[in-house]
Amino acid sequence: MNSSPNTFTQQLQSAWASQGSMLCVGFDPDPKRLPPSLQGKSEGIFEFCREIADATADLVCSFKPQFAYFASQGAEAQLEKLIAHLKNKYPEIPVILDSKRGDIGSTAEHYALEAFERYGADAVTVNPYMGFDSVEPYLRHAGKGVIVLCRTSNPGGSDLQFLNVTPSGEPLYLHVARLASQQWNTSGQISLVVGATFPEEIAKVRAIVGEMPLLIPGIGAQGGDIDATVNAGSISNKPGTGMMINSSRAILYASSGADFADAARKVALSTRDALRTAAAK
């Protein structure tokens, strides 16, 4: 088990304060969209992500590599190298492995080892469909974050997440929020994924979970509204905290040329500033 003295939530609190940012930069490296100079290179994915990380590190509260984009290309070693680079150069910025694992028992234990020991991530996303058994193995890793899918940003999420599951008619996503914040959070390191495309649902989740951190995808390429998102997810009397608001493609692919890192920084800067402005309203 990892015995790091700094927990995921402490890292986040520190990053929100020192960085003055709620922006999370996601790494979804598509080989077909890499700059021509990096396409076909043995470590092109790593170099692409490293350059963008170095260009945006002072603007973010977290980084979020998406596991499938690396694994589909046989680039797991490049993912290991990327996270090692992030942890070595920017130890104050938490790294979330976005792998949405959702199994139980010894399988979940090995997924936890993969995320926290092999890759060295500070947090991992998990799917709660199999209940607490699919979350508990991750909680055994002291100080590590467990980010539970709650209200996802895709339209099809409503197929299940809006089903009424309690006698009072509470939808499944709010039931998940209640379980995660009240019964499951034995380590104090659980967070929730709530999509920016549904700001009304963000507000309902926030009302249940108090100051629990929220990972919010859906701005940028997915079209989530920044002002509505920040207003819905804000913590009373603590502006600029409580959320990791993710943007991936809009930042990664701001340019397909040699200036890709500079272009990524410009978009990240404008996004960070827009989030700051919204938090100050």
Secondary structure, DSSP 8 states (H G I E B T S, - for coil): ----SS-HHHHHHHHHHHH---EEEEE---GGGS-TTTTT-TTHHHHHHHHHHHHHGGG-SEEEEBHHHHHTTT-HHHHHHHHHHHHHH-TTS-BEEEEEE---HHHHHHHHHIIIIIS--SEEEE--TT-GGGTHHHHTSTT-EEEEEEE-SSGGGHHHHTSB-STT--BHHHHHHHHHHHTS-TTS-EEEEE-TT-HHHHHHHHHHHTT--EEE--BGGG-B-HHHHHHHH--TT-TT-SEEEEE-HHHHTS-SSTTHHHHHHHHHHHHHHHHHHHHH-
